[in-house]
Amino acid sequence: MDIEKALKGLDLPRKVRLLTGSALFALWPEPEIGLAPLKLSDGPTGVRGAELRGGVIACVLPNATLLAQHWDTALAREVGEVLADEAAAQQVHVVLGPTINLHRTPLGGRLFEAYSEDPLLTGTLAAAYVQGLQDKGIAATPKHYVANESETERRTVSSELDAKTLREVYLLPFEIVVEDAAPWAIMAAYNKVNGIPATEHTELVEGVLKGEWGFDGLVMSDWFAAQSTAESANGGLDLVMPGPGGPWEDELVAAVEAGEVAESTIDDHLSRLLLLASRTGAFGAERKWPADVPAPDSEVRREQLRRFAAGGMTVLTNNGVLPLQDPRVALIGRHAIDTVAQGGGSAGLRPPHVISIADGLTSLLGDRVSVVDGVEVRMRYAAPGPGVLRDIRATTFDASGEVLASREMEIAELAAYGGWAQGAASIEVSGEVVLDEPTRMLAGVRGFGDWTLEVAGEQHATRLAWADGIVEEALLKPPFWTTEVLVSPGDRITARVREASALVGLITQPVPRPPADAIGAAVRAAREAEVAVVVVGLTDEQETEGFDKTTLALPGEQDALVAAVAGAAKRTVVVVNAATPVLMPWLAQVDAVLWAGLPGQEAGDAVAAALLGDIEPAGRLVTTFPRADSDALSVVPANGALPYTEGTAIGYRGASEPLFWFGHGLGYTTWEYGPASASFVDGVVSAVSLELTNTGERSGREVVQVYLRPVSEPVRLIGWAVADVADGETVRVEVPCSSRVQRTWDDGWHPLRGGELLIARGLGDIRVTLPADQE
């Protein structure tokens, strides 16, 4: 590899051409200098590939918050290794993850993709994840740099925050991951920071990231985020994505020729791109891709993903009903049957399967489980799940009606943008309904465009008008139209759309029944069982890229369902299939709550293992749960600005009597904290040591957490350690403590002195208090 020689071999237009993507997820090759095409893929909990919908089959891991609830760097590294294998199987060089923005407010729609509300926990886990990926030659791309904690007006909003808050909280995860793991790429965010777009923020990119921290990797834009030419090129951005097109290309050549951008700046950008290519095997020596990577549905992967999911689940409350002891169970709820494995947006991908909670629990308990559907949980209709349609086919046509391409599909939905259907004048999607007898169903379409629908001998036409310029709506919340029809076995549903934009698909589902009917059936089943397990949660309507939540309440009549079942059942366990906090008005009425997150493709088997105690759900919360919507910080900008008025006091740092504290989790055993002592280096806490005893009747995993409560600053996590301890055993636990959070910013870093150390099982269960001063 000779980057200097390569630069000298290219004229300015060819250099600049390489600095904008060649496609949605690809970079240009340059054979003359030995540069092969680079492939990128969205992450961060799966490697989707180039297709926005219906692409390659890939592992769907548990979501980031569920993985973070292990508080385990070894597991985070193992996750990175799995994703590296998945990328290598697809010959992908760069994974666009991890997401290391913070959970500033639980109303943020994209929190499921990010680790936690705490900068130290987030940065430490992210560093391990990056190491797992890059040790196998796949580039990681921590994102989104920086202060990108909500989705409302995300392409234009200015996050307004002072230097202290920026340095101590929002830059810190990036600082940790850069200094500890040296990622090969970082993604600049959509938003502005104090009025300056993140893609052209010279102070933060050139000054802090590349200057202070010595980052030698590549800075790419988020997709379509770069809007300027000279400003972004001079501000430190190295690569504009996607392409072709965008604000660079010919405009950047002209800017260099006009003296607005130095050619040495172009050379620096290209040097970083070639270094990325060299590190990932696309420049210099040809990369040899492995041929023996485990398949997404192989037993080795399924075991890993079950363990990743179940071990991170969190027991929020438990009066002794968990783990279940082989009872007769009434399993209730739409999420039990249609379990949500992943969130919406760029993190979404196509799994080999999703094990529902109903299938997972039934596989272990057999006929001791009765399954009852619950109330509706979606306000908008989605494409049908597996087994609803068969012989699904999509066909594209040119303007004259000639067939361009035709493919068999596994799902009745595809992307009209960025995939094989792009550029078609019209698209047809069809499938045969799987039925045993004539049934009244909802049939319809989703996606912008002019539609015709044929079903059961009827033809319908509708226009779903394009909301000009709202890309997120086109991809993530497309409009839909349905009609109720009598469908018979063998009937085929066919839809054709003209002027398609972004996403097109069929809708086929049973006619929804009234909530009272669903709740009545659930109550009857609950009375007959020893334990009622009610599964509730959110969907990708709430947990998605592109949109924030307007409430923390469960959608539909799920709260009424839980309350009714709890009033009828002998014992009630609630499983929450969601990544981010929800309100729980029924909490005092139920016997246990298991926080299950978005568990990935092995969801049902993982939940069953956690409920029965085959795998201890030893997770600890990574977000503070508010009691009411009014306790959550706003995500709605005013006049284009979103002020971070809480300063450094986000999450647990500013909380008072939340529903559940950050760090909370009961597991399946009990713990006694013994004598503790602190060690100091240069007056800063370097470690805490204590005796820990498992006083329960089961082996278990504890997460010993250490917080610093300074004299005049918010409390903050400074260290933690994970301990696996057999029942009755006493061990000594050493908790390393980070100096990075024992400092304060005031035109430079200054150490925090004084206060007290809190050794805790979460901030709601403080076990030992020590002075934070060295005696």
C-alpha positions in Angstrom: 0.0 0.0 0.0 1.4 3.4 -1.0 -1.1 6.1 -0.4 1.2 9.0 -1.5 2.0 7.2 -4.8 -1.7 6.7 -5.4 -2.5 10.4 -4.8 0.2 11.4 -7.3 -1.3 9.1 -9.9 -4.7 10.8 -9.9 -5.8 14.2 -11.3 -8.2 16.4 -9.3 -11.5 15.2 -10.9 -10.6 11.6 -10.3 -9.6 12.3 -6.7 -12.9 14.1 -6.0 -15.0 11.5 -7.7 -13.8 9.0 -5.0 -15.1 11.2 -2.2 -18.8 10.7 -3.0 -20.5 7.2 -2.9 -21.1 5.4 -6.2 -24.4 4.0 -5.0 -26.6 3.9 -1.9 -24.1 1.6 0.0 -21.0 1.5 -2.2 -17.9 3.5 -3.0 -16.2 3.9 -6.4 -13.3 1.7 -7.4 -10.2 3.1 -9.1 -8.4 0.1 -10.8 -5.4 2.2 -11.8 -4.3 2.6 -8.2 -5.5 -0.8 -7.0 -8.6 0.4 -5.3 -11.5 -2.1 -5.3 -15.1 -1.2 -4.7 -16.0 -0.8 -1.0 -19.4 -2.1 0.3 -21.1 -0.6 3.2 -24.1 -1.9 5.2 -26.4 -0.5 7.8 -26.1 -1.9 11.3 -25.9 -1.8 14.2 -27.6 -5.1 15.3 -27.4 -6.9 12.0 -25.8 -6.5 8.6 -28.6 -5.7 6.2 -26.7 -5.4 2.9 -27.7 -3.1 0.0 -31.4 -3.7 -0.1 -33.7 -1.5 2.0 -36.4 -4.3 2.1 -36.3 -8.0 1.3 -32.5 -8.3 0.9 -30.2 -11.0 2.0 -31.1 -13.2 5.0 -29.0 -12.1 8.0 -28.8 -12.5 11.8 -31.1 -10.2 13.7 -29.5 -9.6 17.0 -31.2 -8.2 20.1 -31.4 -4.5 20.0 -28.7 -2.3 21.5 -30.4 -1.5 24.8 -31.0 -5.2 25.5 -27.4 -6.0 24.7 -26.2 -3.1 26.9 -28.3 -4.4 29.8 -25.6 -7.1 30.3 -23.2 -4.3 31.2 -20.6 -6.7 29.8 -17.7 -5.7 27.6 -16.8 -9.3 26.7 -20.3 -9.8 25.4 -20.2 -6.5 23.5 -17.0 -7.7 21.9 -18.6 -11.0 21.0 -21.5 -9.1 19.3 -18.9 -7.2 17.2 -17.3 -10.5 16.2 -20.7 -12.0 15.1 -21.4 -8.9 13.0 -17.9 -9.1 11.5 -18.7 -12.6 10.4 -22.0 -11.5 9.0 -20.4 -8.7 7.1 -17.7 -11.0 5.7 -20.3 -13.5 4.5 -21.8 -10.6 2.4 -18.4 -9.2 1.4 -19.2 -6.0 3.2 -16.2 -3.9 4.3 -17.9 -1.3 6.5 -20.7 -1.7 9.1 -22.5 1.5 9.9 -22.6 1.2 13.7 -22.6 1.3 16.7 -25.0 4.0 17.5 -23.5 5.8 20.5 -25.9 8.8 20.9 -27.4 8.9 24.4 -30.9 8.3 25.8 -31.5 11.9 26.6 -35.2 11.4 26.8 -37.3 8.2 26.6 -39.5 9.9 23.9 -36.7 9.5 21.4 -37.8 7.2 18.7 -34.4 5.8 17.9 -33.2 4.9 21.4 -33.6 1.2 20.7 -30.5 1.5 18.5 -28.4 3.2 21.1 -26.9 1.7 24.3 -27.9 3.9 27.2 -28.3 7.2 28.9 -24.9 7.1 30.5 -21.8 8.3 28.5 -19.3 6.0 30.3 -21.4 2.8 29.9 -22.1 3.7 26.3 -18.5 4.5 25.3 -17.1 1.5 27.1 -19.5 -1.0 25.5 -19.0 0.7 22.1 -15.3 0.4 22.3 -15.5 -3.4 22.9 -18.0 -3.7 20.0 -15.7 -1.8 17.7 -12.7 -4.0 18.7 -14.7 -7.1 17.9 -15.5 -5.9 14.4 -12.2 -4.5 13.5 -10.1 -7.3 14.8 -11.7 -9.3 12.1 -11.0 -6.7 9.4 -14.4 -5.1 9.2 -14.6 -1.3 9.8 -17.0 0.0 12.5 -18.6 3.4 12.1 -19.6 4.9 15.5 -22.5 7.4 14.9 -24.0 10.0 14.9 -21.4 12.7 15.7 -22.7 14.5 17.7 -25.8 15.6 19.9 -28.2 13.6 17.8 -30.6 12.3 20.5 -34.0 12.8 18.8 -35.6 12.4 15.4 -38.1 15.3 15.2 -36.9 17.7 12.4 -33.6 15.7 12.5 -32.3 17.0 9.2 -32.6 20.7 10.2 -32.7 20.9 14.0 -30.0 22.7 15.9 -29.0 21.0 19.2 -28.2 23.8 21.6 -25.9 23.0 24.5 -23.1 24.6 26.4 -19.4 23.4 26.2 -19.6 21.7 29.6 -22.6 19.6 28.6 -21.1 18.8 25.2 -17.8 17.7 26.6 -18.9 15.9 29.7 -21.9 14.1 28.3 -22.4 13.9 24.5 -18.8 13.9 23.2 -17.6 11.5 25.9 -18.8 8.2 24.3 -17.0 9.2 21.1 -13.9 10.2 23.0 -13.8 6.8 24.7 -14.3 4.8 21.6 -11.7 6.8 19.6 -9.1 6.6 22.3 -9.7 3.0 23.4 -10.7 1.3 20.1 -9.5 3.6 17.2 -12.5 3.1 14.9 -11.7 3.3 11.2 -14.7 5.5 10.4 -17.2 7.8 12.1 -20.5 9.2 10.8 -21.4 12.8 11.1 -25.0 13.5 12.1 -27.9 15.3 10.3 -28.4 17.9 13.0 -26.7 21.2 13.6 -24.7 21.8 16.9 -25.2 25.3 18.1 -26.3 26.4 14.7 -23.5 24.8 12.7 -24.2 21.6 10.7 -22.4 18.6 12.1 -21.1 17.8 8.6 -19.2 21.1 8.4 -18.4 21.7 12.1 -14.7 22.5 11.9 -14.4 22.9 15.7 -15.8 19.5 16.5 -14.4 17.5 13.5 -11.0 19.1 12.8 -10.5 20.5 16.2 -11.7 17.9 18.7 -12.1 14.6 16.7 -9.1 14.7 14.4 -7.0 17.2 16.4 -7.3 16.6 20.2 -8.2 12.9 20.0 -5.9 12.1 17.1 -8.6 10.3 15.1 -6.9 9.0 11.9 -10.0 7.4 10.3 -12.6 8.6 7.8 -15.5 10.9 8.6 -18.5 10.2 6.4 -21.9 12.0 6.3 -25.1 10.5 7.3 -27.1 9.7 4.2 -28.1 12.9 2.4 -26.9 15.0 5.4 -24.2 17.0 3.5 -25.7 20.1 2.0 -22.6 22.3 1.3 -19.5 22.1 -0.8 -16.6 24.2 0.4 -17.9 24.4 4.0 -18.1 20.7 4.5 -14.9 19.9 2.7 -13.0 22.5 4.8 -14.9 21.4 8.0 -13.4 17.9 8.1 -15.9 15.8 6.2 -14.1 13.2 4.2 -16.9 11.3 2.3 -20.4 12.3 1.1 -22.9 9.5 1.2 -24.8 8.3 -0.7 -24.0 8.8 -4.4 -23.8 9.5 -7.2 -24.8 13.1 -6.8 -24.8 15.4 -3.8 -23.0 18.6 -3.1 -19.4 17.6 -4.0 -18.4 16.0 -7.3 -18.2 18.7 -10.0 -19.0 21.5 -7.5 -16.0 20.4 -5.3 -13.7 20.4 -8.3 -14.8 23.9 -9.1 -14.3 25.0 -5.5 -10.7 23.8 -5.6 -10.1 25.5 -8.9 -11.6 28.7 -7.5 -9.3 28.6 -4.4 -12.1 28.0 -2.0 -10.8 24.5 -1.0 -7.1 23.6 -1.0 -6.1 20.5 -3.0 -4.1 19.4 0.1 -7.5 19.2 1.8 -8.7 16.9 -0.9 -5.6 14.8 -0.5 -6.2 14.5 3.2 -9.8 13.3 2.6 -8.6 10.8 0.0 -5.7 9.6 2.2 -8.2 8.7 4.9 -10.5 6.9 2.4 -7.5 4.9 1.1 -6.5 4.1 4.6 -10.0 2.8 5.3 -9.8 0.7 2.1 -6.4 -0.7 3.0 -7.6 -1.7 6.5 -10.6 -3.5 5.1 -8.8 -5.2 2.2 -10.0 -3.1 -0.7 -6.7 -1.3 -1.4 -3.4 -3.1 -1.8 -3.4 -6.8 -1.1 -6.6 -8.5 -2.3 -8.9 -9.6 0.6 -9.7 -13.3 1.0 -13.3 -13.6 2.2 -14.1 -16.6 4.4 -16.3 -19.4 3.1 -17.1 -21.1 6.4 -19.0 -18.4 8.3 -21.9 -19.9 10.3 -25.3 -19.3 8.7 -27.8 -17.0 10.4 -30.0 -19.9 11.4 -27.1 -22.3 12.4 -27.2 -23.7 15.9 -24.1 -21.8 16.9 -25.7 -18.5 16.0 -29.0 -19.4 17.5 -27.3 -20.3 20.8 -25.5 -17.0 20.8 -28.5 -14.9 20.1 -30.7 -16.7 22.7 -28.0 -16.0 25.3 -27.5 -12.4 24.1 -31.3 -11.8 24.5 -32.3 -13.8 27.6 -29.3 -12.7 29.7 -29.9 -9.0 29.1 -33.6 -9.2 30.0 -34.4 -7.5 33.2 -36.7 -8.6 36.1 -38.3 -5.3 37.1 -40.6 -6.7 39.9 -41.1 -10.2 41.2 -43.0 -11.5 44.2 -41.7 -15.0 43.8 -43.7 -16.1 40.7 -40.5 -16.1 38.6 -39.0 -18.3 37.4 -42.1 -20.2 36.5 -42.2 -23.7 37.9 -43.9 -25.7 35.1 -47.4 -24.3 35.6 -50.5 -24.2 33.4 -50.0 -20.8 31.6 -52.5 -18.6 29.8 -50.2 -16.7 27.3 -52.1 -13.6 26.3 -51.4 -10.7 23.9 -50.7 -9.8 20.3 -47.0 -9.5 21.1 -47.0 -13.1 22.2 -48.2 -14.2 18.7 -46.6 -11.5 16.6 -43.5 -10.8 18.7 -41.5 -7.7 17.7 -37.9 -8.6 17.1 -36.4 -5.3 15.9 -37.1 -1.6 15.5 -37.8 0.4 12.4 -35.6 2.2 10.0 -32.1 1.7 8.8 -31.4 -0.9 11.5 -34.1 -3.2 10.2 -33.2 -6.3 8.2 -34.5 -9.6 7.0 -34.1 -12.5 9.5 -34.1 -16.2 8.7 -37.0 -16.5 11.2 -38.5 -14.8 14.2 -39.5 -17.2 17.0 -42.7 -15.9 18.6 -43.1 -16.0 22.4 -46.0 -18.3 21.8 -43.9 -20.8 19.9 -41.0 -20.5 22.3 -43.0 -21.1 25.4 -45.1 -23.9 23.8 -42.0 -25.7 22.7 -41.0 -26.1 26.3 -44.3 -26.5 28.1 -46.4 -28.1 25.4 -50.2 -28.3 26.0 -49.7 -26.6 29.4 -49.8 -23.4 27.5 -53.0 -21.9 26.1 -52.4 -19.0 23.7 -54.9 -16.1 23.4 -54.7 -13.2 21.1 -54.9 -9.7 22.6 -56.0 -6.3 21.6 -54.7 -4.5 18.5 -51.3 -2.9 19.0 -50.8 -1.2 15.6 -52.5 2.0 14.5 -51.2 1.4 11.0 -51.3 -1.7 8.9 -48.1 -3.5 7.9 -47.1 -6.0 5.3 -48.3 -9.6 6.1 -46.1 -11.8 8.1 -44.8 -15.3 7.0 -47.5 -17.8 6.2 -50.2 -15.3 5.3 -49.4 -15.3 1.6 -47.7 -17.8 -0.7 -46.3 -17.7 -4.2 -45.5 -14.0 -3.8 -44.1 -12.2 -6.8 -43.0 -8.7 -7.7 -42.7 -7.5 -11.3 -41.4 -4.2 -12.6 -42.4 -2.6 -15.9 -41.2 0.2 -18.1 -43.3 3.1 -19.3 -44.6 1.1 -22.3 -45.7 -1.8 -20.0 -42.8 -4.1 -20.9 -41.5 -6.3 -18.1 -38.2 -5.2 -16.8 -37.7 -7.8 -14.1 -39.7 -10.3 -12.1 -38.8 -12.0 -8.8 -40.3 -14.4 -6.4 -40.5 -12.8 -2.9 -40.7 -14.0 0.6 -42.5 -10.9 1.8 -45.1 -8.8 -0.1 -43.1 -5.6 0.2 -40.1 -4.1 -1.6 -38.2 -0.9 -1.9 -38.8 1.2 -5.0 -35.7 3.1 -4.2 -32.2 1.9 -3.8 -32.8 -1.7 -4.9 -33.5 -3.8 -8.0 -36.9 -2.1 -8.6 -35.5 1.5 -8.8 -36.4 3.3 -12.0 -39.4 1.2 -12.9 -42.4 3.1 -14.2 -44.8 0.7 -12.4 -44.5 -2.2 -10.0 -46.8 -5.1 -9.4 -46.9 -7.2 -6.2 -49.1 -10.3 -5.8 -49.6 -13.3 -3.6 -52.1 -16.1 -3.0 -53.9 -16.0 0.3 -53.4 -19.0 2.6 -56.8 -20.0 3.9 -58.8 -23.2 4.8 -62.2 -21.6 4.3 -63.7 -18.3 3.0 -62.9 -15.5 5.4 -63.6 -11.8 5.6 -60.2 -10.0 5.6 -58.7 -6.6 5.1 -56.9 -6.3 1.8 -55.0 -3.2 0.7 -51.8 -1.5 -0.2 -49.1 0.7 1.4 -46.8 3.3 -0.2 -47.1 6.4 -2.1 -48.4 6.3 -5.7 -51.4 5.5 -8.0 -52.7 2.0 -7.1 -55.0 -0.6 -8.5 -55.9 -3.6 -6.4 -57.6 -6.8 -7.6 -58.9 -9.3 -5.1 -61.8 -11.7 -5.0 -63.1 -10.6 -8.4 -63.2 -6.9 -7.3 -61.0 -4.1 -8.6 -60.2 -1.0 -6.6 -58.3 2.2 -7.3 -56.7 4.7 -5.0 -54.1 7.4 -5.0 -51.8 7.7 -2.0 -50.4 11.2 -2.5 -46.7 11.8 -2.0 -45.8 14.1 0.9 -43.2 16.1 -0.9 -39.7 15.8 0.5 -40.5 13.8 3.6 -38.1 10.8 3.0 -38.7 9.4 6.4 -42.5 9.2 5.8 -42.0 7.5 2.5 -39.7 4.8 3.9 -40.8 4.4 7.5 -44.4 5.5 7.7 -45.9 5.0 4.3 -49.6 5.7 3.8 -52.0 2.8 3.5 -55.4 2.0 2.2 -57.6 -1.0 2.9 -61.0 -2.5 2.1 -62.9 -5.4 3.7 -63.5 -8.3 1.3 -64.6 -11.9 1.4 -61.5 -14.0 0.4 -61.7 -17.7 -0.5 -58.9 -20.3 -0.6 -56.8 -19.9 -3.7 -57.7 -16.2 -4.2 -54.8 -14.1 -5.4 -54.3 -10.4 -4.4 -52.6 -8.3 -7.0 -51.7 -4.7 -6.7 -50.0 -2.4 -9.2 -48.6 1.1 -8.5 -47.5 3.9 -10.8 -45.2 6.7 -9.6 -44.0 4.6 -6.7 -41.8 6.2 -4.1 -39.6 4.4 -1.6 -41.7 1.5 -0.4 -44.5 -0.5 -1.9 -46.4 -3.5 -0.4 -49.6 -5.4 0.1 -51.7 -5.5 3.2 -53.6 -8.7 4.1 -54.9 -9.4 7.6 -58.0 -10.5 9.5 -60.6 -7.9 10.3 -59.8 -6.5 13.7 -62.2 -7.4 16.5 -63.4 -5.0 19.1 -61.1 -4.5 22.2 -63.9 -5.7 24.5 -64.1 -9.0 22.7 -60.3 -9.6 22.9 -60.2 -8.6 26.6 -63.1 -10.8 27.4 -61.4 -13.8 25.8 -58.2 -13.1 27.7 -60.0 -12.9 31.0 -61.7 -16.2 30.5 -58.4 -17.9 29.7 -56.7 -16.2 32.7 -59.3 -17.7 35.1 -58.5 -21.2 34.0 -54.8 -21.0 34.3 -52.3 -21.1 37.2 -50.4 -18.1 35.8 -51.4 -15.6 33.2 -48.4 -14.3 31.2 -49.5 -11.1 29.4 -47.2 -9.8 26.6 -47.5 -6.2 25.8 -45.2 -3.7 24.1 -44.4 -1.2 21.4 -43.9 -1.7 17.6 -41.9 -0.1 14.9 -44.5 2.6 14.8 -43.1 4.0 18.0 -39.5 2.6 18.0 -38.2 3.8 14.7 -35.7 6.0 13.0 -37.2 9.2 11.6 -39.9 9.8 14.3 -40.1 10.4 18.0 -42.8 9.3 20.4 -45.5 11.6 21.6 -46.3 9.5 24.7 -44.7 6.7 26.7 -48.1 5.0 27.0 -48.6 1.6 25.5 -50.6 1.8 22.2 -54.1 0.6 21.9 -56.0 -0.9 24.8 -53.0 -2.9 26.2 -53.2 -1.2 29.7 -56.9 -2.2 29.9 -56.0 -5.7 28.9 -53.3 -6.1 31.6 -55.6 -4.6 34.3 -58.5 -7.0 33.4 -56.3 -10.1 33.3 -54.7 -9.1 36.6 -58.1 -8.8 38.2 -59.1 -12.3 37.0 -55.9 -14.4 37.2 -54.4 -16.2 40.3 -51.0 -14.8 39.4 -50.0 -12.4 36.6 -46.7 -11.9 34.9 -46.3 -9.1 32.4 -43.6 -9.4 29.7 -42.8 -6.1 28.0 -41.7 -6.5 24.4 -40.2 -3.0 24.0 -36.8 -1.4 24.0 -37.6 1.9 25.7 -39.6 2.9 28.8 -43.4 2.7 28.9 -45.9 3.8 31.5 -47.2 1.0 33.8 -50.5 2.1 35.4 -51.2 -1.5 36.3 -47.8 -2.1 38.0 -49.2 -2.6 41.6 -51.8 -5.2 40.3 -49.3 -7.7 38.8 -47.0 -10.2 40.4 -43.9 -9.8 38.1 -42.7 -7.7 35.2 -40.0 -9.0 32.8 -38.5 -6.4 30.5 -37.7 -8.3 27.3 -36.5 -5.6 25.0 -36.5 -6.3 21.2 -35.0 -9.8 21.4 -34.0 -10.4 17.8 -34.7 -13.5 15.7 -34.6 -16.0 18.7 -37.1 -13.8 20.7 -39.6 -16.5 21.8 -37.0 -19.0 22.8 -35.1 -16.4 24.7 -38.2 -15.2 26.6 -39.1 -18.7 27.4 -35.6 -19.4 28.7 -35.8 -16.3 30.9 -39.3 -17.0 32.3 -38.4 -20.6 33.2 -35.0 -19.7 34.6 -33.0 -21.8 32.0 -31.0 -18.6 31.5 -31.1 -16.0 34.2 -32.5 -12.6 33.0 -29.7 -10.8 34.8 -30.0 -7.5 32.9 -29.7 -4.1 34.6 -31.6 -1.1 33.2 -29.7 1.4 31.0 -32.4 4.0 31.0 -34.3 5.7 33.8 -38.0 4.9 33.6 -40.2 8.0 34.3 -43.6 7.7 36.1 -45.4 10.1 33.6 -45.0 11.7 30.2 -44.4 15.0 31.9 -41.2 13.6 33.4 -39.6 13.1 30.0 -37.6 15.9 28.3 -39.2 17.3 25.1 -38.1 16.2 21.7 -39.9 19.1 19.9 -37.7 21.9 18.6 -38.9 25.6 18.8 -38.0 27.7 15.8 -35.6 25.0 14.6 -33.7 24.7 17.9 -33.7 22.1 20.6 -32.2 23.5 23.8 -30.5 20.9 26.1 -31.6 23.0 29.1 -31.0 20.2 31.6 -27.3 20.5 31.0 -25.4 17.5 32.3 -28.3 16.3 34.4 -29.8 13.8 31.9 -31.4 10.6 32.9 -30.6 9.4 36.4 -28.4 12.4 37.0 -31.5 14.6 37.1 -34.1 12.1 38.2 -36.2 12.2 41.3 -38.3 9.1 42.4 -38.6 7.6 38.9 -40.6 4.4 38.3 -37.4 2.4 37.9 -33.8 3.7 38.4 -31.0 3.3 36.0 -29.1 0.2 36.9 -32.1 -1.6 38.4 -32.6 -5.3 37.9 -33.5 -8.1 40.3 -32.3 -11.3 38.6 -33.2 -14.6 40.3 -31.2 -14.5 43.5 -30.3 -12.1 46.4 -27.1 -10.4 47.3 -25.3 -9.1 50.3 -22.6 -6.4 50.0 -19.8 -6.7 52.5 -17.0 -4.4 53.6 -15.7 -2.1 50.8 -12.7 0.2 50.3 -11.5 2.6 47.6 -8.1 3.1 46.0 -6.9 6.4 44.6 -4.4 7.6 42.1 -3.5 11.3 42.2 -6.5 12.0 44.3 -8.9 10.3 41.9 -10.8 7.0 42.6 -9.1 4.3 40.6 -10.9 1.2 42.0 -13.4 0.0 44.6 -13.0 -3.4 46.2 -15.7 -5.2 48.2 -17.0 -8.6 49.4 -20.0 -9.9 47.6 -22.2 -12.8 48.8 -24.9 -14.6 46.8 -27.4 -15.2 49.6 -30.0 -16.9 47.4 -30.6 -20.5 46.3 -29.5 -20.1 42.7 -26.2 -19.1 41.1 -26.5 -15.7 39.6 -24.9 -12.7 38.0 -24.5 -9.4 39.8 -23.5 -6.0 38.4 -21.8 -4.0 41.1 -22.1 -0.4 40.2 -20.1 2.5 41.7 -21.3 6.1 41.5 -19.7 9.4 42.5 -21.9 12.0 44.1 -19.7 15.1 44.0 -20.4 18.1 46.3 -21.9 20.4 43.7 -22.3 18.3 40.5 -24.9 15.6 39.5 -24.2 12.0 40.5 -22.5 9.9 37.8 -21.5 6.3 37.2 -17.7 5.9 37.4 -17.3 2.1 37.2 -18.9 -1.3 37.4 -18.0 -5.0 37.5 -19.9 -8.1 36.5 -19.6 -11.1 38.8 -20.9 -14.7 38.3 -21.3 -16.2 41.8 -22.6 -19.6 42.9 -25.3 -19.7 45.6 -23.9 -19.3 49.0 -20.5 -18.2 47.7 -18.6 -15.1 48.7 -16.2 -13.4 46.3 -14.1 -10.3 46.3 -15.0 -7.9 43.5 -12.7 -5.3 42.1 -14.5 -2.4 40.3 -12.2 -0.3 38.1 -13.3 3.3 38.1 -12.7 5.7 35.2 -11.0 9.1 35.6 -12.9 10.3 32.5 -16.0 10.9 34.6 -14.2 12.3 37.6 -13.5 15.6 36.0 -15.3 18.7 35.0 -15.0 21.0 32.0 -14.4 24.7 32.3 -12.3 25.9 29.3 -10.3 22.7 30.0 -10.5 19.6 32.2 -10.3 19.8 36.0 -10.5 17.0 38.5 -13.6 16.6 40.7 -12.7 16.4 44.4 -14.8 15.4 47.4 -18.2 14.0 47.7 -19.1 10.4 48.3 -19.0 7.0 46.6 -22.2 5.0 46.2 -21.8 1.2 45.7 -25.2 0.1 44.5 -27.4 -2.4 42.7 -28.8 0.6 40.8 -29.4 4.0 42.2 -32.6 2.8 43.9 -30.7 0.2 45.9 -27.5 1.8 47.4 -25.7 -0.7 49.6 -22.5 0.9 50.7 -21.4 4.6 51.0 -17.7 5.7 51.2 -16.0 9.0 51.2 -14.6 10.0 47.8 -11.6 11.8 49.3 -8.3 10.0 50.0 -7.6 9.9 53.7 
